[in-house]
Amino acid sequence: MKIQRIMLIRPGARFSRMVFSQPLGLLYLVSVLRRDFPGEFEIELVEQALDDLNLDQMRARIQRFDPDLIGFSCLSVEADEMQRVASVAKALKPECITVLGGPHATVFFDYALNDPNLDLVVLNEGEITFPELLRALREDRPLDEVAGIAFMREGRLVQTPPRDYVPELDSIPLPAWDLINFNRYAVQMSMNAYSHSPPTAVFCTSRACPYQCIYCHNIFGKKVRYRSVENVMAEIELLTKTYGVRELHIVDDIFNLDLERAKRICDEIVARGIQVKIAFPNGLRGDRMDRELIRKLKQAGCYAITYAVETASPRLQKLIKKNLNLDKVRQAIAWTYEEGMIPQAFLMLGFPGETLEEMKMTVDYTVNSKLLRAIFFTVVIYPRTGLYELARQEYPHFDFSRWNMFDMRYYSETPFYTKATGIDLFKIQRNAYRRFFFRPQTLAVFLWRFPKNLFLLRGIYWGLRAVFISLFKIEPVFRPLRKLWNRSRRLFAAN
């Protein structure tokens, strides 16, 4: 089979409060293809949501490039749009091979392959599997010989033997950062919601997490694999010196599992005189922090640390197998505050069987801590997790057959907890935000430490919007402020 042109697509339709980060998985894939097949492929990277492309525009992009193979990488919330784009691609060119990878593919590959517009799925990490799949396709070899994939044959699902995770992360070449226009991201909402010194780059120094939290899909396995400190520093220097990146958003599952390694990275940044800002939008484990690491992070340029707390109920901590030491987390938050950074936290409201008193415990915990920013999520029940099984146990009379299992947005119209119990979880969430942010002293410190750039305009808008919705149940339209933000964003992107 002839494969010369490969289009890699991160699908997605824009929605309010959407966050953007560079597609690391696809960038690693491009770098591997360049190494293993030098000069053999024409590769085009398409970020649908970033470029705000509708289906007609995607059709035009696909028709113009005329790919032989399209590779998708998506989350479950992007799966519907992925299927629409795949349908467009197959209608244009039925012989084009369509391959799906990423988190949705790994967990829900059988559901995905019910779509006749998808030919193949790559499970788990793709840096070894995808090149091997390409060789098999080009040489017309049986796909059964390729480990770590799934496909349909004569209406039946075929899943080949699993492939081991990449054992040495240093063996993967650095991401193909030359494909990224960093200024395009600099004006979008990042995983951190704001940036200190854009342009930013999302950055990963390890893979996997050894803990057993029941809401996790376990994409990278449970054995943590680290990039060497030298390998990490090579990428930091590439990003800062070659591409002008001024801020790193580190998104490891658990960056601080190995404290000494984390400290060495900080020390190297300082020793090499690298001027960069750092944020942790993906959440650190607070009971594995010490004061020395927090100080070293500050010296290395860190200005914001997110702690994944989830719940302040000891019962729920055990039930969801998070098992945080909440007192140690509170201490880590205090140290972060004392070092002049912005301590922020992820909280989850509406676990199956959670009581109103336990939700109050979580909100009380945030209010009585040194947190300057708290993000209260309503719990999303993902299938094929322990959380889903817990929900079935707690609500045996709930009709799961009529539940849209792929309506898994953090901002869905009605949270699962509300559907199962009738309790208005959004009202509890609004009250949590009101209690946390309507404290003048905390709000003043947060604004004082908040970066003074165009992201402050957006923060003010969303803050005022939240106040009006919370107090008056109406959504305000601050047209002058929105116009100023949009004009500033366009000017920044143009430069």
C-alpha positions, -999 to 999 in steps of 0.1 A, spaced: 0 0 0 13 34 -9 15 58 20 32 91 13 11 119 28 1 117 65 -23 141 81 -23 142 119 -55 158 134 -63 169 169 -101 172 164 -125 194 184 -151 221 182 -147 252 203 -168 258 233 -169 283 262 -140 280 287 -122 256 264 -85 252 272 -57 247 247 -23 231 249 1 219 222 -7 183 211 23 166 227 14 131 216 12 141 179 44 161 182 63 131 196 48 110 168 61 134 141 96 134 156 96 95 156 84 94 120 112 118 110 138 96 127 125 63 115 115 73 79 137 103 71 123 122 41 97 95 33 65 112 44 48 146 38 32 154 72 6 180 80 -6 188 115 -41 202 119 -55 215 152 -91 219 145 -103 238 176 -72 261 177 -79 272 142 -116 271 148 -123 250 117 -158 239 109 -165 207 89 -166 225 56 -132 240 63 -118 206 75 -131 191 42 -112 218 23 -80 211 43 -83 174 37 -91 178 0 -61 201 -5 -36 179 12 -50 146 -2 -37 124 26 -31 86 22 -35 82 60 -51 103 87 -42 99 123 -65 113 150 -57 119 186 -85 129 209 -101 128 243 -135 113 248 -152 147 248 -137 153 213 -149 119 200 -181 131 184 -162 157 164 -135 132 155 -162 109 140 -177 137 120 -142 146 105 -135 109 98 -168 107 79 -159 138 58 -125 122 51 -139 89 40 -165 106 18 -137 125 0 -113 96 -3 -126 61 7 -92 45 3 -76 69 29 -67 49 60 -80 64 92 -63 56 125 -73 67 160 -49 71 190 -49 89 223 -69 85 256 -103 78 240 -88 52 217 -70 34 246 -101 32 268 -130 30 243 -114 14 213 -143 -10 208 -169 18 208 -148 38 185 -145 10 160 -183 7 157 -178 37 134 -172 24 99 -152 55 91 -124 44 114 -101 16 102 -76 11 130 -70 20 166 -35 24 183 -37 15 220 -17 32 248 16 48 237 21 51 200 58 59 195 67 23 188 33 9 176 25 36 150 58 32 130 54 -6 130 18 -2 118 30 20 89 56 -6 79 29 -34 79 5 -13 58 32 -3 33 44 -39 30 9 -54 29 17 -76 59 -10 -90 82 -20 -65 108 -23 -93 133 15 -91 136 14 -56 150 11 -56 188 -10 -29 205 -37 -22 179 -74 -31 173 -95 -32 142 -127 -48 127 -125 -78 104 -157 -91 88 -177 -74 115 -157 -88 144 -134 -69 167 -97 -80 165 -74 -69 193 -37 -78 190 -15 -87 220 -7 -56 242 25 -38 237 48 -29 266 51 7 275 82 26 262 108 16 289 133 44 282 117 78 276 151 92 265 148 70 235 120 91 221 133 121 202 122 156 214 88 167 201 86 184 167 83 219 181 90 234 147 54 227 137 40 249 165 32 286 162 35 295 199 19 329 195 -13 312 185 -14 295 220 -3 326 238 -37 342 236 -58 312 244 -69 298 277 -43 273 288 -47 244 312 -36 268 339 -63 293 327 -37 321 327 -1 326 319 26 348 334 50 353 305 36 339 272 44 322 249 41 290 268 48 254 261 32 223 277 60 201 290 62 165 303 92 150 322 77 116 332 49 92 324 25 72 347 15 74 383 17 46 409 -14 55 428 -48 38 425 -74 66 423 -106 51 411 -115 80 387 -83 74 367 -82 56 333 -46 46 337 -34 56 303 3 53 309 3 24 334 14 23 370 51 21 366 65 56 366 91 62 339 114 93 340 133 112 314 168 119 325 175 154 339 199 160 310 172 151 285 147 174 302 172 202 302 180 197 265 143 203 257 140 233 280 170 249 263 156 241 229 123 257 238 137 288 254 167 295 232 154 284 198 116 290 200 115 319 225 93 301 250 92 321 282 69 298 303 66 261 309 34 243 320 46 210 334 18 184 331 33 152 345 9 129 363 31 133 394 62 155 389 71 154 426 71 116 431 109 116 431 117 146 452 155 145 446 151 144 408 126 173 409 151 193 429 179 185 404 158 199 376 153 231 395 189 233 403 199 229 367 175 256 355 191 280 380 227 269 373 223 274 335 208 308 340 176 299 322 150 327 326 117 310 324 84 310 343 68 277 354 33 266 364 19 232 373 -17 231 359 -21 193 361 -18 191 399 9 179 422 5 155 451 6 178 481 16 152 507 48 145 487 61 180 489 87 194 512 98 229 519 131 226 501 114 216 468 90 245 470 118 269 476 138 255 447 107 257 424 104 293 433 141 299 425 137 282 392 108 305 382 77 288 394 48 312 401 18 288 405 13 253 418 -19 233 416 -26 207 442 -50 178 434 -69 176 467 -103 164 453 -121 160 487 -115 169 523 -136 139 535 -114 112 551 -140 87 542 -141 96 506 -103 98 504 -102 61 513 -132 53 491 -117 68 460 -83 54 469 -66 88 468 -55 85 504 -41 120 507 -27 131 541 -48 163 542 -27 179 570 5 176 549 -13 190 519 -25 220 540 11 225 551 24 224 515 -2 249 505 9 272 533 46 269 523 37 277 487 18 308 498 47 319 521 71 316 491 51 342 472 35 318 447 -1 312 438 -13 280 456 -43 266 438 -63 234 441 -86 210 423 -116 199 442 -144 175 432 -180 178 443 -206 150 439 -189 117 443 -213 88 444 -227 85 479 -212 118 490 -232 137 516 -239 174 518 -218 175 549 -189 160 531 -191 186 504 -192 213 531 -160 197 546 -143 202 512 -153 238 509 -144 245 545 -110 230 539 -103 254 510 -116 285 529 -95 277 560 -63 271 540 -39 295 523 -52 286 489 -56 316 466 -75 298 438 -98 268 440 -114 250 411 -145 231 421 -154 205 395 -186 185 395 -177 148 394 -178 132 360 -185 94 360 -163 79 333 -172 44 323 -145 17 328 -133 32 360 -137 22 396 -158 54 400 -183 40 375 -186 8 395 -190 28 427 -219 48 411 -236 16 401 -234 3 437 -246 36 452 -275 41 428 -288 6 420 -321 20 408 -305 45 383 -312 36 347 -277 35 333 -290 22 300 -305 56 293 -275 75 304 -253 90 277 -220 75 287 -200 98 264 -216 131 277 -185 135 299 -178 172 300 -168 189 332 -193 216 322 -222 193 312 -258 206 314 -267 183 343 -241 166 365 -245 129 371 -249 135 408 -280 156 402 -294 131 378 -290 103 403 -301 121 435 -322 151 424 -299 174 444 -289 206 425 -251 202 424 -246 233 404 -261 253 433 -237 237 457 -208 245 433 -219 282 430 -221 284 468 -186 269 470 -172 295 447 -191 323 465 -177 312 499 -142 309 486 -138 340 464 -160 365 482 -134 370 509 -118 405 504 -84 397 519 -79 365 499 -91 381 467 -68 410 472 -37 388 476 -47 367 446 -51 398 424 -18 412 437 1 380 427 -19 375 395 2 382 363 -4 418 351 -10 411 314 -39 407 291 -51 376 309 -61 399 338 -88 414 315 -103 379 309 -100 371 346 -119 403 355 -146 395 330 -151 360 342 -150 371 378 -177 397 373 -197 373 353 -196 348 381 -207 374 406 -237 384 386 -247 348 380 -242 339 416 -260 369 432 -285 379 406 -290 347 385 -284 367 353 -255 366 328 -240 401 322 -227 413 289 -196 434 294 -193 443 258 -165 469 262 -144 446 283 -149 417 259 -141 439 229 -109 450 246 -99 415 253 -105 403 218 -87 433 203 -57 426 226 -57 389 217 -57 397 180 -28 422 183 -8 398 204 -13 369 179 -4 392 150 29 400 166 
